Amino acid sequence: MLNREFSPENYQRFGRFLEQRTGIVLGDAKQYLVRSRLISFLHEYPDTDLDGIIDKAISGNDLNLQQRVIDAMTTNETLWFRDTYPFSLLTHHILPGLQDKQRLRIWSAACSTGQEAYSIAMTLLEYQSQHKEAFRGGFEIVGTDISRRVLNMAKSAHYDLMSVGRGLPAALQRKYFDTNEDKSVTAKLELQRCVTFKPLNLLESYTGLGMFDIIFCRNVLIYFSTDNKKKILQQIAAVLDPKGSLMLGASESVNAAADLFSMTKATNGLFYQHKPR
């Protein structure tokens, strides 16, 4: 029977490979995570053990396997209107301060299968329905992720019954989604047209994305080293409008680039803006 474990040396090699390619830091005690994410590949490569899968991924001789291993190791936990408060902040604190803008651009970084980007789009559409003069030039949401697999799912705008049950309010489901015979849903064209999805590694340049008024980069920085957090935040600052806002996850902060951002507190949460120069 082939080995379903991997050597300590290969774990360290794989950790270095993953950080170099994606910025994700495994640390010293995530062997169980690597094992659970990679073990399914043994069915496709029956003559190879986990050490062999790691060797193949690192070598790059099988680029398809390498990309799929990276996809498998990318955390894609997501749901609709995650944590609720960021969308309340968006509606009650951020958007009112931007109503003089003709057109908004919003970035959903590490968007996974698209629930955050579409949640932002629904929030904007609902806001416009209550504020007829807001953003008459419309708005654009750009969702990015390192994984092309999840981006393809996001672009399809199709979600199964389990995904629907993870935070999508029934009223918004009826308004913005078509329900299929199997109880899955597909976003209506009105919603799909609000969002563009693109592949992006957060360790690479963002300049091709353009400037943004609002950036969501939530529950992402926790996976990076301090140096890479600083690099990402510096690059975010460079593409964030001087009056723009940055939304991070509840357990994240801008400490790695504290000279660039100031915190704005509200009763139901906080967000960040450019620090006055």
Secondary structure, DSSP 4 states (H G I P E B T S, - for coil): ---SS--HHHHHHHHHHHHHHH-----SS-HHHHHHHHGGGGGTSTT--HHHHHHHHHH-SSHHHHHHHHHHHS-----TTTTSHHHHHIIIIIGGGGTT-SSEEEEETT-TTSHHHHHHHHHHHHHHHH-TTTTTT-EEEEEEES-HHHHHHHHHTEE-HHHHTTT--HHHHHHHEEEPTTS-EEE-HHHHTTEEEEE--TTS--GGG--EEEEEE-S-GGGS-HHHHHHHHHHHHHHEEEEEEEEE-TT--SGGGTTTEEEEEETTEEEEEEPP-
